Amino acid sequence: MICRVSRSVIGLIIYTAIAVAMPDPGRSLEQKKSDPARGAEAKPPQSDVQQFCFNNAGVIGDARIAWQTARLSELAAQIGARLAELEAKRAEYEAWLHKRDDMLKQATEGVVMIYARMQPDAAALQLAAMDDSIAAAILAKLPARAASAILDEMEAGRAARLTRSMAGSDSALDGKKS
């Protein structure tokens, strides 16, 4: 498309050269000399630059539209390429996120298995040092016998909070006692 714009500019130059070299076809030389009063009344004489612009306004407008069209096409291609890059990055990120989630799930299952095999008193000490939500999540995934043995070894207040949290009671969040 850039070649079309260049050809249009070359055509404009050739057209201008021909228009300047040729005499005005509408009037003969004798008419120009015989009607000086009529020309003065109608319009003041135009300069060569004004005449050039007037004669070539359509061609120049077409060249500008062709250039703008070419530029818009280039920009559309750049945007399309950028969208393709972003889509590839999004797919890469989703794959990484899926892999990370799988890894965390396996790690969580591994942690649950470790606590299931621990002695209840040792597991209770470890869970006592954790945040309530994490400890409740681990206890919820443990088999019922292992979870009850660990809760039995914990301080009664902490065991009650964890039990309420596992049961999903709203009072666990409010800190209310039942």
Secondary structure, 3 states (H helix, E strand, C coil): CHHHHHHHHHHHHHHHHHHHHCCCCCCCHHHHHHCHHHHHHHCCCCCHHHHHHHHHHHHHHHHHHHHHHHHHHHHHHHHHHHHHHHHHHHHHHHHHHHHHHHHHHHHHHHHHHHHHHCCHHHHHHHHHCCCHHHHHHHHHHCCHHHHHHHHHHCCHHHHHHHHHHHHCCCHHHHCCCC
